[in-house]
Amino acid sequence: MTDNELIWRIAGGSGDGIDSTSQNFAKALMRSGLHVFTHRHYPSRIRGGHTYVEVRAKDDPVQSRGDGYNFLLALGDSFARNPQDEAYYGKEELKPLYENFDELREGGVLLYDEGLLDESDVEEIELEEHAEENGWHLVPMDLRGIAKEHGREIMRNTAGIGATAAILGIDTTEFENLIEQNMSGDMQEANLSVLEDAYEAASDLDIDHDIEVPDGSHDEEQVILSGSNAISYGALDEGCRFISGYPMTPWTDVFTIMSQHLPEFGGISEQVEDEIAAAALALGASHMGVKSMSGSSGGGFALMSEPLGLAEMTETPLVLVEAMRAGPSTGMPTKPEQADLEHVLYTSQGDSARVVFAPANIRECYTQTRSAFRIAYEYQIPTIVVYDQKIQGELRNVPASHFDEEANADPGSVLTEDEIQEAAHHASGKFQRFLHEPADGSNVSPRSVPGQKDGRYLATGNEHNPSGHISEDPENRIAQMERRINKLDDIRSDLDENTSHQTYYGPEDADHGILVWGSQQDTVFESVDRLNENGHSVKALGVSDMMPYPVDEVSEWLDSVDEALVVEMNASAQFRGLTQKEIGKYGDKLSSLLKYNGNPFEPAEIVDGFETSINGEDLAASNMKYLPAAGD
């Protein structure tokens, strides 16, 4: 963790308002001029179970969660399991305290609701002993009691915010503004009173900590968003007007946000019975000429493999999103992992042709979702945006101007009725939708949509001739297959010329490299800064184009370094394997740093992994795995 920053963690039980309270805390700090980044950790339970959210705040842009944290607000778990289950799950009322001990930094502040604990609980978790050993400042306060004086004890969250503000010297104006904006009547008045009372009570305490909350200001208007927001807004701005889905964590956020906003644009959302129906319904809407999307996570996306194959065979544009979580099977539904890469790349039947983008942050979620729609509808190919629970749930501030781009309702490569009259038709009158050699010399055959005069054709999952009739003729098969597959070469050229999704970071002449994809990119970038400050010579490349793979870009970058560490959140080094498969060399340059315990990397862990890779030492942390390069 660096100096002059606050990393505040609020912990409690699922259903206790931990997420909403942290969002308001982060928003208030952003409005006061700071840059913020949140990290969310929660169990796969609707109510109960230890959950926490970190808010990291600095006067400079924040790229990642930090290393540990320096302030804990522990509220307890109001929905803990029955005491009979303690043999399996421990005493859940206390987990917001003791399960956060390991990462609270030396000299940190631990503010907890003393209404939660009795003397035996304090002794059981050895709270005072841990505090003395680590120099923590213990601050017991009856937050529930303060809340009850003004109504309901659920307002202890507001009391915790007031006490935090007093201890850290934060002005409460922005917190008051948020309460006034989000509440009304008696509830508003009660929360303002709780905030004030807790602030005054904590102001009377003598706590000699050294946490400094920086001062900051923004040069332009900021908004605070998640990756799910950004994906949704990118889809809407690109003209998506239909979404179908079935709820599944963590994809549900995109589905919910889209469902909330589509009616404002004259669009439609449909919740259906399963993921097969969801993908098929979106495919049907797109066939009818509406820009459409669907998505899921893990096992739900597996069910979409049949409609995905149909989209590939019928060359129907479609955008799918796949929100990765820890698997296999149900796995850990609320924990991040990057282990669905091969699943997303290859799930389907036969030799498939699809495009896959993996955005790394909120900005990229917006821009690459827009790219996904453009590519899908120009090239008549399914396109997948793959991300994970980390991006889905984390919030960070972004300039509002990033989203000030022109909307695009263009349906892509769809002919007008006048153009259809001039296009190729079979003697029977059917429109030749699947020409072997389109007139413009591309691999994209002209498209009509149902209802257009003289645009009728057959759309089938079987191999077919130019009019769509089933055909098993060998020459036709070769022509159709090669045209579909060759689209990927055209798309690669398009991306190389117009829209590079790869992100370069660090000094161009660095000796060593870190290669990364998806949500760990910005954490790697912060690690690169630290490594260079420590005397190393390091740069990084974040890759977002999974298919078609940017072979030339990555090869040129790998040629420029002596060796490269590949950082990813899975156990089988899937991105490293993809890189070696696509490029066909560099096995002796590429080593891997892997993490798959349900938590994303922290910057210090990547620093440790890099130094392990160049020094041949053992990893300091046991929660990661290092795989050397071939031959080492």
N, C-alpha and C positions, 0 to 999 in steps of 0.2 A: 504494500500500500504506500502511496506517495504522500508527502506532506500537503497541508493546506487543502484538505478535502474532508467531506463528511461521508461516511458510509453507515447509514442508519438502517437497522433491521428491526422490523416489527414482527412478533411471533405470537401465535395463538392457535385456535382451532378452526378448521374449515367451518364456515357458517358464522364466524364471529366478526365478519366485516374487515378482515385483515387486508384483503385486496383493495377494497374501495378506500379504506383509510390510507393505504400507501399511495394510491393514485392521487388522492387529494394532497398528501404531503409533498409528493414529487411535483405536482402542478403548482403548488404554492411556491416552492423553491424556484421553479422555472420562471414564474411570474416576477419573482424578486430579482431576476437577472442571472441566475445560475444555470449551468448545463447539467442535465440529470440523465440517469440511466437506472433502470430497475431490473432486478432479477427475482423471479418468482419460483417458489418451491412449495408444492402442495400434494397431498395424498389423493389417491383415486377413491375418495369417499365424498358423498354429497355433504354430510355434516360430521364434524368431529375429525380428529387426527391432526397432528402437528403440521402447521403450515407457517411459512414466513415469506416476507418480501423484503429485499434490500433496496434501498435508494442511495445511489452514489451521486454526490453533487460536488461540482468544481466550478471554478471561474473560466476554465477552458473546456472545449468539447470533450465529452466522455465517450470512449469507444467500447468500453467493456465493463463487466463487473470487476470489482477490485479483489485484492488478496485479503480475505477476511473482512472484518468490519470493526468499527470503533464505538458504536452505541447500540445497545439492545433495549428495546421496549417489549417486555414479556407480559402478555395479558392473560395467559392461561387458556385452557380449552374448555369451553362451556358445554361441549357436546361429546365429552370423553366416553369411552366404552364403559360398560358395566364393570365394577370392581372384580367380578368373577373372572374377567378376561385378562387380569393383570399378569397372570403367569405367562401368557403369550405376548402381550403387547406392552407391558410395563404400566406405570401409573401415568396415564395420559394427561391428567391435569397439570403435571409437572414438566412434561416434555418441552413446552416452549421455553423453559429455563435450561434444563440440563442437556438437552440435545443441541444447544447452541453454544456450549462452553468452548468447544475446540477451536472455533474460528473467531471468538472475541479477542481482539488484540490486547497486548499488554498495556495497562493504563486506561483501558476502555471504561465506559460507563454502562452499568446494568441497572436499568429502571424497571422495577417489577411491581405488580399489584399484590401488596401484602395481604389483601383480603383472600388471596388464593392459598396462602400457606399457613400452616401452623408450625409450632416449634419443631415437632418431630419431622415434618417435611424438610425443613431447613437442614436438619442434621442428616437426614437420609441422603440427600443429594450433595452433602458436604459443600454447601454454597459458600460459607464463610472461609473455609479452607482454600477453595479454588480462588476466591477473591484475593486472599492474602498472598497466595503463590504468584498470581499474575498482576498484582497491583490494580485490580479493578476497583472502581468506585461504586459501591452498592447503594442504591437509592430505593428503599421500600416506601411505597405510598399506597394509601387506600383509595385507589382509583375507582373501584366499584362504589365505595362509600360516597365519594364526591358526586358520582353520577346519580346515585339514588336520592340524594338531597334534592335533585331537580326532576325526578321522574324515574326513568328506567335505567337499569344498570348497563344496558347495551351502550350507553353513552360513555362508558369507561374508555372507549377508543378516543373520543374527543378529549377526555381528561388526560390520556396519555400524550396526545399531541400538545396540549397546553403545558404539561410538565416538561416535555422534551424542549419546547421552545424556550422556556424559562432557563433550563439548565444550560442550553447552548447559546443563549443570548439572541434568539431569533425573534424578530418582530412578528406579532400575530396578525397584522393587518390583512395579509393575503389569506390566512386561514379563516378569518372572519368574513372576508369577501366570498369565499367559497361556500361557507355555511349559508350566507344570505342568498347566494345564487341557487343553491340546491335544495333549500328547505324553506318553509313558510310557517306562519302561525306559531302555535305553542311549541312545536318541535324546534323551529329556528331559535326561538327565545331561550329554550332550555339548553340547547347545545352551546349557544354563545355564553350563557352563564356558567356552564361546566368548563368551557375553555378558559374563561377568566378566573374561576376559582382555582382550578388546577395550576394555572400559571402563577397565581399569587402564592399558593401553598409551596410550590417548588422554588419560588424566588427566595423564600425564607431559609432554604437549606444552604449549607456551606459545603460546596463540592469543588474541590481544587483539581479539576481535570485540565488537560492540555489540548483538548480538541478545539480546533479553530474552524469555524464555518466561514468560508471565504465570501467576499463581496464580489459582485459581478454585474454586468449589464449586457444586453443584447443589441447588436447593430440593426437587427430587423425583427419583424414579428416571428414568434416561434409557436409551433404547435407540438403537442405531446401525443404520440401515436404508438401503436403496436404494429408488428409486421402484418397481422391480420387486417388491421385498418388499411394499411398501405396496399395490400393485394386487392382488397375490395374496391378501393378508390381507383386503382389502376384499371380494374376491369370495367367499372362504370364509365370512366373517362374514355375508354376504348370502345364504348358502345355496347357492352354486354347488357342484354335485356331479359335474359332467362337464366335461372339457376335452379337445379334440382339436387336434392341430397337427402342423406339420412344422418342424424347426429352421431358423431364419434369424436372423442377427444384425441388430438387438439384441433382437428379441422373445423369443429362446430363454430368457432368464432367467426371464420370467414363466411360460413353459411348464414349465421345469424345477422351479421352486419349487412350482407347483401340483401337478405330478406327484409330488413328494416328499411333500406334505401331504395330498392328497385321500384316500389310503387310511385315514388316521387318522379321517376323517369318513364313511367308508363310500362314498366317491366313486370315480370311475373316470377315468383319463387314457388317451388313445390317441394314439400316434404313427402317422401314416398316410403314404401314398405321396406326397401333394402337398397344396397348399393348397386346391384345389377340394374334395378329399375331406375335408379338415379342417373347413372351414366347413359342408359338407353334413352331416357326421356330427353336429356340434354342433347344427345345425338339426333333425335328426331326433330327437336326444335331447330337445331342448326341446319339440318337437311331442308327445312322449310324456309331457311333464309334469315334466321334470327341469330345474332351472335350469342353464344351460349357457353355455360361452364357447369362443371360439377366437381366433386372431389371427395376425399375421405382420408383415412389414416390406416396404415398397416393392413390388417385383415380385411377391412372394408374396401380398400383399394384393390386387394387381391380379387374380390368379387367383380371388379370392373374390367377384368382382363378380356372377357368376351366382347362387351361393347367396344372396348378399346381396339381390339382386332378388327371389328366390323368397321369402325371409323377409318382404320388404315386401309382396309380393302376397298371401301366405297369412296375413299378420298374425301371424306366429309370433315370439314374443319371443326375442331373442338378443343377447348382448353380445360384441362383437369388440374386440380391442385392436390398434392399429396403431402400431408403433414406428418412427418416421421415422429415416432415415439419408440421407446425401448420395447423390443420384442424378444423372441418370436411369440406367436399367438397373442394372447392378451398382454403378456409382458408386464411392463410398468406403464400404464396408460398416461400418466401425468408427468413422465420424466423424459428428458430429451435424449436423442441418440441419432446417429447418422448411418444407420444400418440398413436402410431401405434403398440405397442407391442402385444396387444390381437388380433389385426387384422392380424398380421403376423403369430402369433401362430396358429390361428384357421380358417383363411379363407380357404375354400374348401368345399367339400361335404363329409358328413358322418364322420366316425372316421379316421382322416387323420394321416399320419406318415411323419413327416419332421424334419429336424434338423435346429436349429436357433442359430447363434452366434451373439453377440453384442460387437464388439471391442470398446475399450475405447479411443484409441489414435492411432497415426500413426504407431508405432511399431506393435501394435496389429492388425491394419487393414491389414498389410502385412502378419503376421504369421497366423492369423485366416482365412484369405481368402485362404491361402494355406491349412489349415486344412479343410476348407469347401470342397475344391476339393478332397482332399484325402478321406474324409468320404463319400462324394457323390458317388465317383467312386468305392470305395471298398465295400460299403454297398448297392449300387444301390438305392439311396434315394435322393429326392430333398433336398438341403441344402440352407439356406437363411442367408445372411449376412445383418444385420439390423444396420443402423447407422443414423445420422441426419445431418442437415445442418451445425451444428457447426463443426463437424469433416470434413465435405465435404470441407469447405472453409478455415479453419484455417491453417496456416503454422507454422511449427516449425523445428528446426534443429535436425537432427538425425545422429549418426555416420554412415558413408557409409558402414562400416563393417557389420551393421545389415542386409544388403541385400546380403551379400556374402554367399549365401547358394546354394547348388546344385539344379539345375533345375530338374524337374520330369515330364517326358512325359508318365509315366506308365498309361495305360488306365484303370487300376483297375482290377476288377474281370471279365475279358474277357478271354474266353478260346481260345487256339490256335486251328487250324484245326485238328491237331493230337489229342488234348484232346477231341474235339467234337466227334471224331470217337468212343472214349471210353465212352462217356457220355450216359445218358439214352435217349432213343427215343421211341416214340409211335409206335405201329405196322404199322401205316400208313407211317412211316418214318419221322414224324415231331419231331424235337428236343424238349425235355421236359424242357422248359425254366423256368417253375414255379413249381418245385417239392415241394411237401408238406414237405418232410424231405430230404434236401440235403445230399449227401453222406458224406461230411466232418463234419456233425453234427451241422453246423451253420444254421443261418436263411437266408443266402444269397445263392440263387439258381444260378447255373452256367449261364453265359450270353454269347450269341453269337451276332455277328453283321451281318447285311445283306451282302451277298456276300461270306460268309464262307461256304464251302462245308458241306452239311448235317446239317447246323445250322438254317434252316428255322423254324419259328414258327409264331403264330398269336399274335399280340399285340393289345389289345382292352381295351376300358374304361369300359366294362362290367366285372363283376366278371367272372372268367375263370378257366378252369382246367389246369393241368400241361403243356399241349401243347398250351394253349392260347385260346381254343375254349370256347365260352360262356357257363357258367354253373350256374344253380341256385340250385344245390344240396346242402342241408344244411350242410352235413359233409365237403364237399369241401370248402364251404364258411367259416366255422369255421377254418379249417386248413390254408387257405390262409390268412385270416384276422389275425390270431394269429402269423403267421410267419412274416408278414409285421410289425405288432405292436412290436413284440419281438425284432426286430432289434434295437429299441431304447435302450433296456436294454444292448444289446451287445455293442452299441456305447458308452453308459455311462461307461461301464467297460473299454473299449478301452481308452477313454479320461482320466479316473481316473488313469490308469496305465502308460500312455504314454505322454499325452499332457494336463496338467492342464492349463486351461485358466483363472482361478481365480487369483486375485492379492491381496496379503495381505500387509498391511501397518500399521506401528506404533508398539508400544510395545506389545508383546504377552500377558502380564499379565494385560493389561488395563481393567478398570472396565466397561467402556462404549464403544459402537460401533456405527459406521456409515456404513450402508449398501447401496451400490450404484451400478448402472449398466450403461454401455454405456458412453457417452461423458462427463458426469459430474464427472467421477472417479478422474481424476487428480486434479480437483478443490477441491474435497473432501480431497484428500491427503494433499494439501497445508493447508487446514483448520485444519486438524488433527495436523500438525506441530504447528500451531498457538495456538490451544487449549492446547496442552501439554506444550508449553512455558508459557501459562497463568495459569498453575497449575492444569489443568484437567487431567484425566487419560482416554485417548481415543485411539482407533485403528479403522481401516477401512477394509472392504472387498469389492473389486470390482468384481462383477459377470458378466461373459461374456456368459456362457452356459445357454441360455434360454430354450432350448429343445434339448436333455433331460436335465432336471434340476439337478444340482449337490447337491442332497438332503443331502448326508452324509457330504460333506464339509461345507455347509452352516449351517447344524444342529450343527455340532461340534463347529463352530465359535460362533453361537448364544448361545450355552450352556456356553461359556466362558465369556459372558458379562452379566451385570445386566439388561441392556436395550439397544435397538438399534434404531437409527433414520434412516429411509429410505429416501434417497434423490433422487428425480426424477423430470423431466420436463413434467408433465401432471397434469390434474385436478382431476383424478380419482384414483390415487395411484395404477396403474396397476401392477408395479413390486412388490409392497408390497402384493397385492392380489395374484399374482402368487406364491410368496414365501409361503404364508399361505396355499394356495391350495395344493402345491406340498408336503409340509412338514406336514401339518395338525395340527400345534400347533404354539406357540409363539405369538399368537394374543395379549397377555397381555404384551409382550416385545417390540412390534414393533409400533413405531409412525412414522408419515410422515411429511416431509418438501417438499412442492410442489411449483413449479413456472411454469407459463404458459402464460406469457405476451409477448412472442416472443423474450426474451433475456435470455441467459444462466445465471447460477448462478455466482456470484462473491464470492471469499473466505470469505469475511466479512459477507456475507448473511448467509452462512452455519454456521459460528461461532455463529451468532445471533440465528439461528434456533436451534442449539444444546443447547445453554444456555437456550432457551425457553423450550426445552423438559425436561431439568433436574430441572429447577427452577419453572416451572409452570407460567412463566410470559408471557406477550403479546409480539408478534413479534414487533421489532422496525421498520421494513420495511413493507409497505402496499402492496408490489408487490408479496408477498408470502403467502402461507397458511399452517398452522400447524394443523395436525390431530393427536389427542392423541391415545395412545394404547387402546385396548379394556378394558373397565372397569374403565378407568381414567375419 
